[in-house]
Amino acid sequence: MEERKVNYGELKHNKLIGQGSEARVYLKDNMAIKAFNQNGMKKEEMNNKINKIKELSKMDMDNFLLPKELVYTFKNKFVGYSMDYVEKLMDMHDLMKSKEYTLDKKIEMLKKLENNIKCAHKNDIVLVDDFFWNFLVTEDNTIYMVDTDSYKVKQYKNDFEPHYYYDFYSKEISENIDANLDKFQIGVHVLSYLTDNQFNKEELLKYPTDYLTRYIKSLDMPNETKDFFYELTSPSKEKKYIDNNLDNLSSSKSFLKKY
């Protein structure tokens, strides 16, 4: 894998295009450079991260912004990695929350997103961090996956603990971090996006099974679609992809009714 040397102080003067708890992303030479917090990782975590980045750089997956170069300072201190830069129109969180897009359009985009996720699973990758702002939408309606270094990649562990839905998943379904976790989390995110109402987080965390059952029951959707979501949130360890289970929600409206 190729390496790039940068002046870390100068790097921070480039355009900031993204940031999170562990890193900031800068635009430099038409490439996106993800620079990790310098004091944020222990040596073991850093070695896992570097090995995972090297593994990801060998892969060929459409619509994933995979690492291109390892980035170091001129004193050989690990900074992060570079990846291709794409100009986003929005992210999937913005699209799903928007009143300007119909349910038909949202379902079309969710199918594209799930195809990307299936591709990851075929390559022995678990996203783990399934928050929708990590899925970038471009003007031509392509969905690009970012923050790939946080994934669980083959034998290399994930760097992100999905504290919100994983609390329920690990207690009621399984502690395993595998493709079923992605299917569950994506499905529950979709549930929350289908209406113009946010989940009640306090109720969800306090009475998770009862809350999800009542929430699904309250949605204006056919019984067969409700059955898919009931199964998704049940103790069954083998979860299904969404696939065509949203097709019968076709509508020119932006959200489902919630009774």
PyRosetta script that sets phi, psi and omega in degrees:
from pyrosetta import init, pose_from_sequence

init()
pose = pose_from_sequence("MEERKVNYGELKHNKLIGQGSEARVYLKDNMAIKAFNQNGMKKEEMNNKINKIKELSKMDMDNFLLPKELVYTFKNKFVGYSMDYVEKLMDMHDLMKSKEYTLDKKIEMLKKLENNIKCAHKNDIVLVDDFFWNFLVTEDNTIYMVDTDSYKVKQYKNDFEPHYYYDFYSKEISENIDANLDKFQIGVHVLSYLTDNQFNKEELLKYPTDYLTRYIKSLDMPNETKDFFYELTSPSKEKKYIDNNLDNLSSSKSFLKKY")
pose.set_psi(1, 134.5)
pose.set_omega(1, -179.0)
pose.set_phi(2, -70.4)
pose.set_psi(2, 156.2)
pose.set_omega(2, 179.3)
pose.set_phi(3, -122.2)
pose.set_psi(3, 153.8)
pose.set_omega(3, 177.1)
pose.set_phi(4, -130.2)
pose.set_psi(4, 139.9)
pose.set_omega(4, 177.3)
pose.set_phi(5, -105.8)
pose.set_psi(5, 136.5)
pose.set_omega(5, 179.6)
pose.set_phi(6, -136.4)
pose.set_psi(6, 157.1)
pose.set_omega(6, 168.7)
pose.set_phi(7, -87.5)
pose.set_psi(7, 112.4)
pose.set_omega(7, -172.4)
pose.set_phi(8, -62.5)
pose.set_psi(8, -37.8)
pose.set_omega(8, 179.3)
pose.set_phi(9, -63.5)
pose.set_psi(9, -40.7)
pose.set_omega(9, 179.1)
pose.set_phi(10, -72.7)
pose.set_psi(10, -33.1)
pose.set_omega(10, 179.9)
pose.set_phi(11, -56.2)
pose.set_psi(11, -39.1)
pose.set_omega(11, -176.5)
pose.set_phi(12, -68.5)
pose.set_psi(12, -9.7)
pose.set_omega(12, 177.8)
pose.set_phi(13, -90.4)
pose.set_psi(13, -5.3)
pose.set_omega(13, 176.6)
pose.set_phi(14, -77.7)
pose.set_psi(14, 167.6)
pose.set_omega(14, -177.7)
pose.set_phi(15, -62.6)
pose.set_psi(15, 126.8)
pose.set_omega(15, 177.0)
pose.set_phi(16, -83.7)
pose.set_psi(16, 120.5)
pose.set_omega(16, -177.0)
pose.set_phi(17, -114.6)
pose.set_psi(17, -2.4)
pose.set_omega(17, 177.7)
pose.set_phi(18, -175.7)
pose.set_psi(18, 153.7)
pose.set_omega(18, 176.4)
pose.set_phi(19, -158.7)
pose.set_psi(19, 152.7)
pose.set_omega(19, 178.7)
pose.set_phi(20, -148.2)
pose.set_psi(20, -162.9)
pose.set_omega(20, -175.0)
pose.set_phi(21, -71.3)
pose.set_psi(21, -27.0)
pose.set_omega(21, -175.3)
pose.set_phi(22, -111.0)
pose.set_psi(22, -9.6)
pose.set_omega(22, -173.4)
pose.set_phi(23, -162.5)
pose.set_psi(23, 166.5)
pose.set_omega(23, 169.5)
pose.set_phi(24, -123.8)
pose.set_psi(24, 151.3)
pose.set_omega(24, -178.9)
pose.set_phi(25, -118.3)
pose.set_psi(25, 127.3)
pose.set_omega(25, -178.0)
pose.set_phi(26, -116.5)
pose.set_psi(26, 149.7)
pose.set_omega(26, 174.4)
pose.set_phi(27, -95.3)
pose.set_psi(27, 118.0)
pose.set_omega(27, -179.1)
pose.set_phi(28, -142.9)
pose.set_psi(28, 126.8)
pose.set_omega(28, 179.3)
pose.set_phi(29, 54.8)
pose.set_psi(29, 39.1)
pose.set_omega(29, -179.7)
pose.set_phi(30, 60.5)
pose.set_psi(30, 23.4)
pose.set_omega(30, 173.7)
pose.set_phi(31, -123.0)
pose.set_psi(31, 150.8)
pose.set_omega(31, 174.4)
pose.set_phi(32, -93.1)
pose.set_psi(32, 128.0)
pose.set_omega(32, 178.7)
pose.set_phi(33, -115.4)
pose.set_psi(33, 118.7)
pose.set_omega(33, 178.2)
pose.set_phi(34, -92.0)
pose.set_psi(34, 114.9)
pose.set_omega(34, -177.6)
pose.set_phi(35, -108.9)
pose.set_psi(35, 118.5)
pose.set_omega(35, -177.4)
pose.set_phi(36, -78.9)
pose.set_psi(36, 151.8)
pose.set_omega(36, 175.5)
pose.set_phi(37, -57.2)
pose.set_psi(37, 125.2)
pose.set_omega(37, -170.3)
pose.set_phi(38, -62.0)
pose.set_psi(38, -29.6)
pose.set_omega(38, -179.4)
pose.set_phi(39, -109.7)
pose.set_psi(39, 19.4)
pose.set_omega(39, -172.4)
pose.set_phi(40, -93.3)
pose.set_psi(40, -10.9)
pose.set_omega(40, -174.6)
pose.set_phi(41, -126.0)
pose.set_psi(41, 139.1)
pose.set_omega(41, 171.1)
pose.set_phi(42, -77.6)
pose.set_psi(42, 165.4)
pose.set_omega(42, -175.6)
pose.set_phi(43, -59.8)
pose.set_psi(43, -42.1)
pose.set_omega(43, 179.9)
pose.set_phi(44, -62.8)
pose.set_psi(44, -42.2)
pose.set_omega(44, 179.0)
pose.set_phi(45, -65.9)
pose.set_psi(45, -38.8)
pose.set_omega(45, 179.9)
pose.set_phi(46, -66.1)
pose.set_psi(46, -41.9)
pose.set_omega(46, 179.5)
pose.set_phi(47, -64.4)
pose.set_psi(47, -40.8)
pose.set_omega(47, 177.2)
pose.set_phi(48, -62.6)
pose.set_psi(48, -42.1)
pose.set_omega(48, -179.7)
pose.set_phi(49, -62.6)
pose.set_psi(49, -46.7)
pose.set_omega(49, -178.3)
pose.set_phi(50, -63.8)
pose.set_psi(50, -44.8)
pose.set_omega(50, 179.7)
pose.set_phi(51, -62.9)
pose.set_psi(51, -37.8)
pose.set_omega(51, 179.5)
pose.set_phi(52, -68.6)
pose.set_psi(52, -41.0)
pose.set_omega(52, 177.5)
pose.set_phi(53, -60.8)
pose.set_psi(53, -41.9)
pose.set_omega(53, 177.9)
pose.set_phi(54, -62.9)
pose.set_psi(54, -41.0)
pose.set_omega(54, 179.5)
pose.set_phi(55, -65.8)
pose.set_psi(55, -43.5)
pose.set_omega(55, 179.6)
pose.set_phi(56, -64.1)
pose.set_psi(56, -34.9)
pose.set_omega(56, -177.4)
pose.set_phi(57, -65.8)
pose.set_psi(57, -19.7)
pose.set_omega(57, 179.7)
pose.set_phi(58, -83.9)
pose.set_psi(58, -12.2)
pose.set_omega(58, -172.2)
pose.set_phi(59, -87.8)
pose.set_psi(59, 157.8)
pose.set_omega(59, 178.5)
pose.set_phi(60, -126.6)
pose.set_psi(60, 96.7)
pose.set_omega(60, -178.2)
pose.set_phi(61, -132.4)
pose.set_psi(61, 119.2)
pose.set_omega(61, 178.9)
pose.set_phi(62, -60.6)
pose.set_psi(62, 140.6)
pose.set_omega(62, 173.1)
pose.set_phi(63, 71.9)
pose.set_psi(63, 14.1)
pose.set_omega(63, 171.9)
pose.set_phi(64, -111.8)
pose.set_psi(64, 126.2)
pose.set_omega(64, 178.7)
pose.set_phi(65, -85.7)
pose.set_psi(65, 85.0)
pose.set_omega(65, -173.6)
pose.set_phi(66, -83.4)
pose.set_psi(66, 157.4)
pose.set_omega(66, 178.7)
pose.set_phi(67, -60.1)
pose.set_psi(67, 140.8)
pose.set_omega(67, 177.8)
pose.set_phi(68, -108.1)
pose.set_psi(68, -46.1)
pose.set_omega(68, -177.7)
pose.set_phi(69, -136.3)
pose.set_psi(69, 146.1)
pose.set_omega(69, 166.4)
pose.set_phi(70, -79.4)
pose.set_psi(70, 136.9)
pose.set_omega(70, -176.8)
pose.set_phi(71, -112.9)
pose.set_psi(71, 128.8)
pose.set_omega(71, 179.3)
pose.set_phi(72, -128.8)
pose.set_psi(72, 160.9)
pose.set_omega(72, 169.8)
pose.set_phi(73, -77.8)
pose.set_psi(73, 172.4)
pose.set_omega(73, 178.2)
pose.set_phi(74, -69.7)
pose.set_psi(74, -11.3)
pose.set_omega(74, 174.5)
pose.set_phi(75, -99.3)
pose.set_psi(75, 16.7)
pose.set_omega(75, 176.5)
pose.set_phi(76, 64.0)
pose.set_psi(76, 32.3)
pose.set_omega(76, 172.8)
pose.set_phi(77, -94.1)
pose.set_psi(77, 130.0)
pose.set_omega(77, -177.6)
pose.set_phi(78, -62.5)
pose.set_psi(78, 130.3)
pose.set_omega(78, 178.7)
pose.set_phi(79, -108.8)
pose.set_psi(79, -49.0)
pose.set_omega(79, -176.5)
pose.set_phi(80, 167.2)
pose.set_psi(80, -134.9)
pose.set_omega(80, -179.4)
pose.set_phi(81, -153.5)
pose.set_psi(81, 161.8)
pose.set_omega(81, 176.4)
pose.set_phi(82, -104.3)
pose.set_psi(82, 157.8)
pose.set_omega(82, 176.5)
pose.set_phi(83, -151.6)
pose.set_psi(83, 165.6)
pose.set_omega(83, 176.8)
pose.set_phi(84, -61.3)
pose.set_psi(84, 149.3)
pose.set_omega(84, 178.1)
pose.set_phi(85, -105.5)
pose.set_psi(85, 133.9)
pose.set_omega(85, 172.7)
pose.set_phi(86, -123.8)
pose.set_psi(86, 145.1)
pose.set_omega(86, 178.7)
pose.set_phi(87, -85.3)
pose.set_psi(87, 110.4)
pose.set_omega(87, -177.2)
pose.set_phi(88, -86.2)
pose.set_psi(88, 146.6)
pose.set_omega(88, 172.1)
pose.set_phi(89, -85.4)
pose.set_psi(89, -39.3)
pose.set_omega(89, 179.5)
pose.set_phi(90, -168.2)
pose.set_psi(90, -177.1)
pose.set_omega(90, 169.9)
pose.set_phi(91, -113.5)
pose.set_psi(91, 172.6)
pose.set_omega(91, -175.7)
pose.set_phi(92, -65.9)
pose.set_psi(92, -27.1)
pose.set_omega(92, 174.9)
pose.set_phi(93, -62.4)
pose.set_psi(93, -47.1)
pose.set_omega(93, -179.7)
pose.set_phi(94, -62.4)
pose.set_psi(94, -42.0)
pose.set_omega(94, -177.7)
pose.set_phi(95, -64.6)
pose.set_psi(95, -44.8)
pose.set_omega(95, -177.1)
pose.set_phi(96, -69.6)
pose.set_psi(96, -27.4)
pose.set_omega(96, 179.7)
pose.set_phi(97, -87.0)
pose.set_psi(97, -9.3)
pose.set_omega(97, -173.1)
pose.set_phi(98, -76.2)
pose.set_psi(98, 143.9)
pose.set_omega(98, 174.0)
pose.set_phi(99, -91.4)
pose.set_psi(99, -0.4)
pose.set_omega(99, -179.3)
pose.set_phi(100, -90.3)
pose.set_psi(100, -11.5)
pose.set_omega(100, -179.3)
pose.set_phi(101, -111.1)
pose.set_psi(101, 139.0)
pose.set_omega(101, 179.7)
pose.set_phi(102, -78.4)
pose.set_psi(102, 164.4)
pose.set_omega(102, 173.7)
pose.set_phi(103, -60.4)
pose.set_psi(103, -36.1)
pose.set_omega(103, 176.8)
pose.set_phi(104, -56.1)
pose.set_psi(104, -46.7)
pose.set_omega(104, -178.8)
pose.set_phi(105, -67.2)
pose.set_psi(105, -41.6)
pose.set_omega(105, -179.3)
pose.set_phi(106, -63.6)
pose.set_psi(106, -40.9)
pose.set_omega(106, 178.8)
pose.set_phi(107, -65.6)
pose.set_psi(107, -40.4)
pose.set_omega(107, 176.8)
pose.set_phi(108, -58.4)
pose.set_psi(108, -44.5)
pose.set_omega(108, -178.4)
pose.set_phi(109, -71.4)
pose.set_psi(109, -35.1)
pose.set_omega(109, 177.3)
pose.set_phi(110, -63.5)
pose.set_psi(110, -35.2)
pose.set_omega(110, 177.0)
pose.set_phi(111, -65.5)
pose.set_psi(111, -40.7)
pose.set_omega(111, 176.3)
pose.set_phi(112, -62.3)
pose.set_psi(112, -43.7)
pose.set_omega(112, 178.8)
pose.set_phi(113, -60.5)
pose.set_psi(113, -45.5)
pose.set_omega(113, -177.6)
pose.set_phi(114, -66.1)
pose.set_psi(114, -32.3)
pose.set_omega(114, 175.3)
pose.set_phi(115, -62.3)
pose.set_psi(115, -38.7)
pose.set_omega(115, 175.3)
pose.set_phi(116, -62.4)
pose.set_psi(116, -43.0)
pose.set_omega(116, -178.3)
pose.set_phi(117, -66.3)
pose.set_psi(117, -39.0)
pose.set_omega(117, 176.1)
pose.set_phi(118, -61.3)
pose.set_psi(118, -38.9)
pose.set_omega(118, 177.2)
pose.set_phi(119, -60.8)
pose.set_psi(119, -43.3)
pose.set_omega(119, 177.7)
pose.set_phi(120, -60.4)
pose.set_psi(120, -46.4)
pose.set_omega(120, -178.4)
pose.set_phi(121, -62.3)
pose.set_psi(121, -36.3)
pose.set_omega(121, 178.1)
pose.set_phi(122, -65.3)
pose.set_psi(122, -23.7)
pose.set_omega(122, 179.4)
pose.set_phi(123, -98.4)
pose.set_psi(123, 19.6)
pose.set_omega(123, 177.8)
pose.set_phi(124, 61.3)
pose.set_psi(124, 43.6)
pose.set_omega(124, 179.5)
pose.set_phi(125, -122.5)
pose.set_psi(125, 136.1)
pose.set_omega(125, 172.2)
pose.set_phi(126, -116.1)
pose.set_psi(126, 126.6)
pose.set_omega(126, -176.3)
pose.set_phi(127, -65.8)
pose.set_psi(127, -44.4)
pose.set_omega(127, -178.7)
pose.set_phi(128, 66.9)
pose.set_psi(128, -56.5)
pose.set_omega(128, 176.7)
pose.set_phi(129, -86.4)
pose.set_psi(129, 91.1)
pose.set_omega(129, -173.2)
pose.set_phi(130, -101.8)
pose.set_psi(130, 18.8)
pose.set_omega(130, 178.6)
pose.set_phi(131, -65.9)
pose.set_psi(131, 139.4)
pose.set_omega(131, -168.6)
pose.set_phi(132, -72.0)
pose.set_psi(132, -11.9)
pose.set_omega(132, 176.8)
pose.set_phi(133, -78.7)
pose.set_psi(133, -3.4)
pose.set_omega(133, 173.9)
pose.set_phi(134, -90.3)
pose.set_psi(134, 6.2)
pose.set_omega(134, 179.7)
pose.set_phi(135, -118.1)
pose.set_psi(135, 106.2)
pose.set_omega(135, -173.8)
pose.set_phi(136, -90.0)
pose.set_psi(136, 137.3)
pose.set_omega(136, 179.4)
pose.set_phi(137, -110.0)
pose.set_psi(137, 127.2)
pose.set_omega(137, 179.0)
pose.set_phi(138, -98.6)
pose.set_psi(138, 174.7)
pose.set_omega(138, -174.5)
pose.set_phi(139, -62.5)
pose.set_psi(139, -28.5)
pose.set_omega(139, 179.6)
pose.set_phi(140, -89.8)
pose.set_psi(140, 14.5)
pose.set_omega(140, 176.6)
pose.set_phi(141, 68.8)
pose.set_psi(141, 24.7)
pose.set_omega(141, 170.2)
pose.set_phi(142, -84.7)
pose.set_psi(142, 142.0)
pose.set_omega(142, 176.9)
pose.set_phi(143, -107.2)
pose.set_psi(143, 122.5)
pose.set_omega(143, 179.3)
pose.set_phi(144, -108.8)
pose.set_psi(144, 138.8)
pose.set_omega(144, -178.1)
pose.set_phi(145, -98.3)
pose.set_psi(145, 127.3)
pose.set_omega(145, 179.6)
pose.set_phi(146, -119.9)
pose.set_psi(146, 175.3)
pose.set_omega(146, -176.9)
pose.set_phi(147, 60.7)
pose.set_psi(147, 38.8)
pose.set_omega(147, -178.2)
pose.set_phi(148, -65.6)
pose.set_psi(148, -21.9)
pose.set_omega(148, -179.9)
pose.set_phi(149, -68.9)
pose.set_psi(149, -15.0)
pose.set_omega(149, 178.7)
pose.set_phi(150, -83.1)
pose.set_psi(150, -13.0)
pose.set_omega(150, -175.9)
pose.set_phi(151, -66.2)
pose.set_psi(151, 162.4)
pose.set_omega(151, 164.9)
pose.set_phi(152, -87.1)
pose.set_psi(152, 115.4)
pose.set_omega(152, -173.4)
pose.set_phi(153, -119.3)
pose.set_psi(153, 107.8)
pose.set_omega(153, -178.8)
pose.set_phi(154, 51.9)
pose.set_psi(154, -119.4)
pose.set_omega(154, -176.7)
pose.set_phi(155, -85.0)
pose.set_psi(155, -2.7)
pose.set_omega(155, -176.0)
pose.set_phi(156, -94.0)
pose.set_psi(156, 125.5)
pose.set_omega(156, -172.4)
pose.set_phi(157, -71.6)
pose.set_psi(157, 159.0)
pose.set_omega(157, 177.4)
pose.set_phi(158, -72.7)
pose.set_psi(158, 154.3)
pose.set_omega(158, 179.2)
pose.set_phi(159, -104.5)
pose.set_psi(159, 0.6)
pose.set_omega(159, -175.7)
pose.set_phi(160, -123.9)
pose.set_psi(160, 128.0)
pose.set_omega(160, 176.8)
pose.set_phi(161, -100.6)
pose.set_psi(161, 116.3)
pose.set_omega(161, -175.5)
pose.set_phi(162, -77.0)
pose.set_psi(162, 76.9)
pose.set_omega(162, -168.0)
pose.set_phi(163, -63.3)
pose.set_psi(163, -29.2)
pose.set_omega(163, -170.4)
pose.set_phi(164, -73.6)
pose.set_psi(164, -70.5)
pose.set_omega(164, -179.8)
pose.set_phi(165, -79.5)
pose.set_psi(165, -21.5)
pose.set_omega(165, -178.6)
pose.set_phi(166, -67.6)
pose.set_psi(166, -28.4)
pose.set_omega(166, 175.9)
pose.set_phi(167, -56.3)
pose.set_psi(167, -46.3)
pose.set_omega(167, 177.6)
pose.set_phi(168, -69.1)
pose.set_psi(168, -46.5)
pose.set_omega(168, -175.4)
pose.set_phi(169, -60.6)
pose.set_psi(169, -46.6)
pose.set_omega(169, -177.1)
pose.set_phi(170, -68.5)
pose.set_psi(170, -29.7)
pose.set_omega(170, -179.0)
pose.set_phi(171, -82.3)
pose.set_psi(171, -41.9)
pose.set_omega(171, -171.3)
pose.set_phi(172, -99.9)
pose.set_psi(172, -20.6)
pose.set_omega(172, -172.1)
pose.set_phi(173, -124.5)
pose.set_psi(173, -64.6)
pose.set_omega(173, -176.9)
pose.set_phi(174, -165.4)
pose.set_psi(174, 149.6)
pose.set_omega(174, 174.4)
pose.set_phi(175, -91.6)
pose.set_psi(175, -5.9)
pose.set_omega(175, -178.8)
pose.set_phi(176, -69.5)
pose.set_psi(176, 137.8)
pose.set_omega(176, 174.4)
pose.set_phi(177, -100.8)
pose.set_psi(177, 95.8)
pose.set_omega(177, -177.5)
pose.set_phi(178, -144.0)
pose.set_psi(178, -170.9)
pose.set_omega(178, -175.7)
pose.set_phi(179, -57.9)
pose.set_psi(179, -30.2)
pose.set_omega(179, -179.9)
pose.set_phi(180, -63.9)
pose.set_psi(180, -32.3)
pose.set_omega(180, 176.8)
pose.set_phi(181, -63.9)
pose.set_psi(181, -44.3)
pose.set_omega(181, 177.0)
pose.set_phi(182, -59.3)
pose.set_psi(182, -46.5)
pose.set_omega(182, -178.9)
pose.set_phi(183, -59.2)
pose.set_psi(183, -42.8)
pose.set_omega(183, 179.9)
pose.set_phi(184, -64.4)
pose.set_psi(184, -51.3)
pose.set_omega(184, -175.5)
pose.set_phi(185, -63.8)
pose.set_psi(185, -43.4)
pose.set_omega(185, 178.3)
pose.set_phi(186, -60.9)
pose.set_psi(186, -43.4)
pose.set_omega(186, 180.0)
pose.set_phi(187, -61.6)
pose.set_psi(187, -42.5)
pose.set_omega(187, -179.5)
pose.set_phi(188, -71.1)
pose.set_psi(188, -36.7)
pose.set_omega(188, 174.0)
pose.set_phi(189, -59.1)
pose.set_psi(189, -45.7)
pose.set_omega(189, 179.9)
pose.set_phi(190, -59.5)
pose.set_psi(190, -42.5)
pose.set_omega(190, 176.6)
pose.set_phi(191, -53.5)
pose.set_psi(191, -44.8)
pose.set_omega(191, -176.8)
pose.set_phi(192, -70.8)
pose.set_psi(192, -27.4)
pose.set_omega(192, -178.5)
pose.set_phi(193, -85.4)
pose.set_psi(193, -17.9)
pose.set_omega(193, -173.9)
pose.set_phi(194, -67.5)
pose.set_psi(194, -24.9)
pose.set_omega(194, 176.1)
pose.set_phi(195, -113.1)
pose.set_psi(195, 170.1)
pose.set_omega(195, 179.4)
pose.set_phi(196, -89.5)
pose.set_psi(196, 21.3)
pose.set_omega(196, -180.0)
pose.set_phi(197, -119.9)
pose.set_psi(197, 137.1)
pose.set_omega(197, 175.4)
pose.set_phi(198, -79.2)
pose.set_psi(198, 152.7)
pose.set_omega(198, 171.7)
pose.set_phi(199, -59.3)
pose.set_psi(199, 149.4)
pose.set_omega(199, 169.9)
pose.set_phi(200, -83.5)
pose.set_psi(200, 101.2)
pose.set_omega(200, -172.3)
pose.set_phi(201, -62.1)
pose.set_psi(201, -38.8)
pose.set_omega(201, -179.2)
pose.set_phi(202, -63.2)
pose.set_psi(202, -44.7)
pose.set_omega(202, 178.6)
pose.set_phi(203, -66.6)
pose.set_psi(203, -40.1)
pose.set_omega(203, -179.0)
pose.set_phi(204, -60.9)
pose.set_psi(204, -42.4)
pose.set_omega(204, -178.3)
pose.set_phi(205, -76.7)
pose.set_psi(205, -29.6)
pose.set_omega(205, -177.5)
pose.set_phi(206, -84.2)
pose.set_psi(206, -41.0)
pose.set_omega(206, -178.5)
pose.set_phi(207, -130.9)
pose.set_psi(207, 64.3)
pose.set_omega(207, -169.4)
pose.set_phi(208, -57.7)
pose.set_psi(208, -50.0)
pose.set_omega(208, -176.4)
pose.set_phi(209, -67.2)
pose.set_psi(209, -48.2)
pose.set_omega(209, 179.6)
pose.set_phi(210, -61.9)
pose.set_psi(210, -41.5)
pose.set_omega(210, -177.3)
pose.set_phi(211, -64.5)
pose.set_psi(211, -47.1)
pose.set_omega(211, -178.7)
pose.set_phi(212, -64.0)
pose.set_psi(212, -40.3)
pose.set_omega(212, 178.7)
pose.set_phi(213, -61.9)
pose.set_psi(213, -46.0)
pose.set_omega(213, 179.8)
pose.set_phi(214, -65.8)
pose.set_psi(214, -37.2)
pose.set_omega(214, -179.5)
pose.set_phi(215, -64.9)
pose.set_psi(215, -47.5)
pose.set_omega(215, 179.6)
pose.set_phi(216, -60.9)
pose.set_psi(216, -43.9)
pose.set_omega(216, -179.1)
pose.set_phi(217, -60.6)
pose.set_psi(217, -31.2)
pose.set_omega(217, -175.5)
pose.set_phi(218, -79.4)
pose.set_psi(218, -9.5)
pose.set_omega(218, -175.4)
pose.set_phi(219, -84.4)
pose.set_psi(219, 142.7)
pose.set_omega(219, 178.4)
pose.set_phi(220, -83.0)
pose.set_psi(220, 81.0)
pose.set_omega(220, 179.5)
pose.set_phi(221, -144.3)
pose.set_psi(221, 156.6)
pose.set_omega(221, -180.0)
pose.set_phi(222, -60.8)
pose.set_psi(222, 155.0)
pose.set_omega(222, -177.5)
pose.set_phi(223, -60.5)
pose.set_psi(223, -35.4)
pose.set_omega(223, -179.0)
pose.set_phi(224, -66.2)
pose.set_psi(224, -31.5)
pose.set_omega(224, 176.2)
pose.set_phi(225, -73.5)
pose.set_psi(225, -39.8)
pose.set_omega(225, 175.5)
pose.set_phi(226, -60.1)
pose.set_psi(226, -39.7)
pose.set_omega(226, -179.7)
pose.set_phi(227, -61.5)
pose.set_psi(227, -38.0)
pose.set_omega(227, 176.9)
pose.set_phi(228, -60.6)
pose.set_psi(228, -45.4)
pose.set_omega(228, -178.6)
pose.set_phi(229, -72.2)
pose.set_psi(229, -33.9)
pose.set_omega(229, 174.4)
pose.set_phi(230, -60.2)
pose.set_psi(230, -43.8)
pose.set_omega(230, 179.8)
pose.set_phi(231, -65.9)
pose.set_psi(231, -40.1)
pose.set_omega(231, -178.8)
pose.set_phi(232, -58.6)
pose.set_psi(232, -38.6)
pose.set_omega(232, -176.3)
pose.set_phi(233, -96.6)
pose.set_psi(233, 7.0)
pose.set_omega(233, 178.4)
pose.set_phi(234, -82.1)
pose.set_psi(234, 173.3)
pose.set_omega(234, 178.9)
pose.set_phi(235, -70.3)
pose.set_psi(235, -5.6)
pose.set_omega(235, 179.2)
pose.set_phi(236, -54.8)
pose.set_psi(236, 130.4)
pose.set_omega(236, -176.4)
pose.set_phi(237, -82.8)
pose.set_psi(237, -21.6)
pose.set_omega(237, -179.7)
pose.set_phi(238, -99.1)
pose.set_psi(238, 106.2)
pose.set_omega(238, -176.9)
pose.set_phi(239, -94.5)
pose.set_psi(239, 156.2)
pose.set_omega(239, -179.3)
pose.set_phi(240, -102.7)
pose.set_psi(240, 152.9)
pose.set_omega(240, 169.5)
pose.set_phi(241, -70.8)
pose.set_psi(241, 159.0)
pose.set_omega(241, 178.6)
pose.set_phi(242, -66.2)
pose.set_psi(242, -41.9)
pose.set_omega(242, 178.9)
pose.set_phi(243, 48.3)
pose.set_psi(243, -119.7)
pose.set_omega(243, -175.9)
pose.set_phi(244, -100.3)
pose.set_psi(244, 14.7)
pose.set_omega(244, -174.3)
pose.set_phi(245, -71.2)
pose.set_psi(245, -6.3)
pose.set_omega(245, 177.0)
pose.set_phi(246, -105.4)
pose.set_psi(246, -2.3)
pose.set_omega(246, -173.7)
pose.set_phi(247, -59.8)
pose.set_psi(247, -34.1)
pose.set_omega(247, -177.8)
pose.set_phi(248, -80.5)
pose.set_psi(248, 8.5)
pose.set_omega(248, 173.1)
pose.set_phi(249, -96.1)
pose.set_psi(249, 7.0)
pose.set_omega(249, -177.2)
pose.set_phi(250, -47.5)
pose.set_psi(250, 129.8)
pose.set_omega(250, -176.8)
pose.set_phi(251, -165.0)
pose.set_psi(251, 151.0)
pose.set_omega(251, 174.0)
pose.set_phi(252, -84.7)
pose.set_psi(252, -4.2)
pose.set_omega(252, 175.2)
pose.set_phi(253, -82.9)
pose.set_psi(253, 166.7)
pose.set_omega(253, -176.0)
pose.set_phi(254, -91.0)
pose.set_psi(254, -24.7)
pose.set_omega(254, -174.9)
pose.set_phi(255, -141.8)
pose.set_psi(255, 159.1)
pose.set_omega(255, 172.7)
pose.set_phi(256, -80.0)
pose.set_psi(256, 156.7)
pose.set_omega(256, 171.3)
pose.set_phi(257, -77.1)
pose.set_psi(257, 148.8)
pose.set_omega(257, 174.4)
pose.set_phi(258, -125.6)
pose.set_psi(258, 120.4)
pose.set_omega(258, -176.6)
pose.set_phi(259, -85.5)
pose.dump_pdb("model.pdb")
